[in-house]
Amino acid sequence: MSQSQLQTLLAQKKYRQAIDEVKKLQRSQPDAKITPTEAAIWQLRGQQELEKGEFKAAENSLRQALKLGLTGAHYWLAKALLGQNRLDAALELIRTAFDAKTLSKEDGICYIKLLLLKGDRDSVETLIQTQAKRFSAAQLHWARGVLALAAGDPETALASFNKLKKAPLTPGESTDAWLAYTHQQLAHWDAAGAKLGLLHGSLAGTQFARPVFVTHPALHKLAVWQQGAIGDPRRAFTTKDDRLAQEILTGLSAVALMAEGNFHDAGHAVLQITGAAPRLADLMARRSTILTLAGQQAMDQGEFDCALNLWAPLQSEKRLEPQLMVNWLHLLREMEEYQERQRLLTRLIKWIEQEAKQDKATWPDDRLKLTLAHAHCLLGDSWLALDRPRAAFGAIQQAERLCPTSPEVMGRQGLIMSEDGKPDQGIELIIQAFDQGCQSDEVYIGLQEILLENGRKDEALAIRKRYGKAFGDRNVEADIEVEPWITALSTNNYEFFKGLMPPENAAEPCLRACQIFAAAAHGKPTSTGKISIHQDQAIAAWAKLLDQLAPIEQAKTRQAIALCLAVLSKRDKGIAALITQYQQQIFDLIPTVTEARVIHLIVSAIKEPNPDKLQGFLKPYLDTQPQPGNALALLQLQVRWFGQTANLRPFLDKALSREPQNPLLLLAKATSYTAGCQVYQQLREQGFELARQMQDAAALQAFRVEDYYMQGQEIQSLIPAPGNIANMLPAELEQMFENMVRNTLGKEISRDELDRVMPLLKENFLNEMPGMGSGTFDGDDFGDFDPIFGSSKRKKRKPTFMDL
């Protein structure tokens, strides 16, 4: 690795890789002078994370920069803390650095600004009087100006701000904004207008030149406020109507946004313009084009509500571009706006028919029939979604008359056959349709449901592997299947565990063993989710269950029993001996049941903290494994589902001393620490980066499973136990759902977006929780521990043609 290669990584803003390469250079060339330093790169990475709004990650990176001796990181770290609403922590950080004289003079302004944010003007006064030499002249001028404004003395403030230069004191600040604001406080409207670019001649003589006020958000707010606050005829946009002035400001903002490539926000600005201002005639003549581009950009950004609002005014257009109609149809499907989709499809069909009459060369008969058949199939899908099966059936019949060999028609016919009691013929026809190019998500999902309803799970998986990628089903190989009893025990809490138990006696032995545990429970759980059980009752029921099982099922069922006792039981008298009894019974099965050794090790790793005893169990197993490090890692990753334990950590440390670059071992050791702690995060990140670089499929799948586990834990932390939900007040329930959304989608989600997703979240959650809502529980649904944000591809049942 050379210095030039390092510079290439920095130029590409690949700071994580750059840090790794610096460390390699330091190991291989300890005397070499590397620029920039590792600390400087940590700061660059922190600044990059700040730009993305990843404030916690930025905090970690910037603390690392400070740890390595980069004093210039104080400002950015304070900004990361403020991004997390931690003003006190930011102030303490800067105050400590200031007192220790490790805060650079350039960053001294941070101390003043944080004190002002805290409302502590007295401390600022004292600071600039007693330690003026610790600040630059510009910083002192600014501080005196702000203090004067706060004291109601804008004239003194103006004298101070006039001494400032153009250069901002902190990144992103505008000194002109302070001057403009102070002029406004003094009613110096001309002076403020000159600073904001509102006076005649300030637009560089062109109709849509970029005015000063659009260059900074603070300037724009001041400009809008001034336009609405004064009636001075000398302002830039002299009108008899203040609304027109506001429209011109909005129009100029739209032009500036488009110049930056931001058509999305420009479209929203254009929607606010009524067209009353003559100077905006050219802009309004392009309204349809702007809204088309704005809606497409919003759609590409995943802002589907915005895209709908931006395209809605185009409905009245006599002629729509065909590509816009196609994109609009995709959007309406995503938003499940099927009524509007039906109308647009009808309009598209009429457009195709009219175009074909006028341009027969472009629309030969074969192409016309194939296209119209596809459109009628889509129309049928929309009618079906609107619970209009007769209209849907009519649309499919029309498609069949137009082009019976169309793959889209064949796919829908296959669904109809399957629903008409001919699943074999229907499935065969659908597969034939896929082979010939059918692109319908509805048909793909319908085929999956038909196969699962007919108990053909293996065929459903084979279909997903064969055709899934074409329908966005890209993670077939990475799907995570966790046995229901393991999912229940992974909650480590009796109330959640009980809530996940099916109401009927389960046929699967391990799940039945868990049900027996729940049936024998009595009393109230502890604050940590443990409970007492009637031991005699449970032992008798477990014995009866075990007597019916083959040896391998006995081993697995005893594992479930021992883990229920270890994970969920209070430490009442007899429980420890009972766990040891089932543990020994598993051990006795090892000579005849190969799988029993790993099962025994899982129970032992949960139960036994003594490393000497564990060594006696582990060594015979690992000695027989071709990759003992991986075998040990996989063991720990199975153990982690039953609770965080450090019992295997000494063995993981020893294995890592032999294989320090083994990503599976790094992940396994991470899980021996409390999730979310710094050591866990560091080991996990290191392991994942290695797995990604090596393209280690087994390790990458292990990381996916860990993500799945952590997702379940995070959701569990946000919701009360199932038994308590029914007793929650409406306000408490509302707050719980809001916390869940913010935790998943990000704390910065807007209130409008929250209001949009909340009803669907409530419906899905309450329907999936046992005993809540209108949903019912069945064995097939049990595996979806995360019904709200998980990867389940099943959808709410839509009406079918058989509902006719």
Steps between C-alpha positions, in 0.01 A plus 500: 500500500653833398432855607347569158257211541403639838429835337281322244289348777470841665399663173226235469395573861556134594614590848444160663732333247745789530526450877565128451770576245668755728522235770656259251753766397583565863564131559709451185680837513505611864740789429311638199325835529143446383282793401231557586523329836263230616344754739432741214331224300282411800389866502423488128293188556317669787424804283367269227271328752381840623400593146291181483334575834666197664574689821582204727741352247656845453545531875690168512726598209577846637573369849750266336659800327531680833637187664775495238586862581315708238383806694319647198225239537338677799271714285373208294450278805297774668290520184442121510385527862264786416359285221399255774342781709782470755575868561633443852744236377620725219550792739690284750724369221592850378530646851739223603712550190497877549607473864772251406613736222469222243223684312640683201451877481301449179255279688468740795180631342342160576523570872325837458228359275425206729472730801259719305297194398486413869377853571802581718577855379668594828769236445558634148539855635751380759687291246558774243598748771744283696642272228478710186843383384362147460272621216553664161388856436218382272372262769494780755318735259238233431450419869459867591253542214283208611508613864394849388208355300395296801512816711276685252777725367515438120705817436790370709452157340524655152828672590643164605367304200634762257850405617454141385651378178318284243668182624261300726606435858369144478431290188170582331442829682410824318634827643263687267206341679601666829541837328169471312315397816647788699409750226145366509486547878599863438245533214787563258305329220718621213818383671342164586363468145845567356648222711221262397496594129149644506567845351477605136816413310599220739385226258782563250256625235354162404149380569600188689855576623587337830428756777707515817219383728482152345865430583434430868190381694532779759514767229196351328294510822600861561410592140155344524438667835606840365278469193201438722593758763552823304308711253796695368444568124876483441523126562600280208155375407270797520139382480169603642458153634743346750389155382653568159829595662496174692428308178797659326723400793363146477555495123860615537555230762361241258740612227795489740402150615476376140843647428630278782323196354242491780182463293317334789498811722468726197176318412357567846590868457327513159184351654479807726496740202159598360646666191368845589844662471570592133875468553452127565324432169801323350537284809132404510506412129736219601293393802402159362859414411626611841234300686572194285872517583430583865267204546748264337781621725279466808407147392868410449568630852226279646279802584188345352251735669686798356505343155122451513444862604734631231336297223141550615456838318600331173179295497324788329754508216344399169810311393739309724835361396477120481815457712344718769190282496711184540699650790180629655347152485799358688462771764127441544564129545765567765257731682211255455293776338312250287199719419725766346709226335189356336413842357851559368512153342171570323649825372818320386296238312307772316825678415649179356189437289502859365873492424461169317230647273719799410833319467452143379868466408604547862218283626480183285218265593713253702659774711166675556321187619787393727524846658126538549475151647768591755317823586171316551678251729625790712148639498377164627754511784373845603136392492589199713677721754184714513299187591329499158561139384235511225658808341841337540385179333356704212831682452690168485248358252552808280877448521457136404293594195765748391803270543449156656872417467614803702714391800310747718167347396630146557617596852157631598330199342723278713383679816136460395550126433665452840217679678251293298624174656765418238825592677725264303391635160502856632853473643628347176347784296647767730850349474459493122399869516812587701721316252347707221549833680207567736603790726206517740581525869139403574538174306835425669357561849183310407704196393686504832172508692352217292803277559506569875125449534541161332785399732765523228755702695805353324355587160429853618864540602615356166278750314644786705855392418416462132297817440533709817768742381279616213239606758729670750511190721879512517581346837366149455829336596536742790155431648511433870285226647497470878306226673201644688610368840843664457336827402285484815795425729710774339273754670650397839176618658215278614222741400630531144571126490145419610357748249676313220362160599227363266161444669472143373724210601792507258596192299869599494661347815726794598214746472275264696766483775491880520121495524526257792738741675254788448209287627695415819593860576344670803526830682622829358819534296794693644607833354754307290232271356562183707219289649438204730352172373322202655792264453314171554234597244759598237724196558209259459380665179853512357555132582182405316608707199854355493376139515341544156811632325788356300852553647587804286170669589562413866833682491350813341199500733717461810699797372180708482402388852842575651514841332148594614611425855834680462368808321152556647483337843552665835781333687262308725613192689545203266529697176880478473490124563223462243706681234800277581277191469385588146854606409631157606225322307608685185863401568398134536350511147831609335621144415183432298397851387776701329313831530473456876859621554431850365163508678675411826763768443234769443330415832837480677613837365186662641511320833868457581728803575795280608750500207667178620174307482416653164847407372427136579186512287642717221834337426369159380264682262745754360772235453276325249420814297693589179462873586488517879494881503189514283338219698554690826368822345186331369443349843512844664269643233244232587544565871440876456132433415444390859663797669821701509767301683878528527552132590662415164707821476828351632487234228412759234800711609729201465361417156541861388864499605544228235260652243486878557347560156213252535176704456281228656712497815494879522120504476473216753719685750293817442186311607665408829471870594189704563353606167559864423805545721816636338686166501203328333483768231874498431527120473189479287614774260846345471355157430248624246763697308718187480205284391410754233855525369543121495146444367464229763144377436467312831621797701280747313197280568596493870500879502153500339375267775652729763322797340174305511553414867586859591195631314278280712673615819463867405129463432451308824670785689249747356179319585352376826433131559199377295289456810545866591404654166127465560534698825686793344338841479441631146771764542749237620417274205540791258841587646610136480420486128672832437815377677497187286476699178770746599731221609459325166475787252716754682426761763490776238182365336248781451163519676319473163684179419429365850130570460504318166661177619352480851156356410654221292752425774228471763287274282786267414633486854173442679385242245823304543511505881332194654160593638503851352313651206319288246793282400523133592800291593610193312816296482613647169495852640699414811837541335442870427639634827521842333167536318531878474843568358613147410570338166178301464377534143145388565239769447155558635259283304339676205169397343532231237307404191338225705321769704266546202 
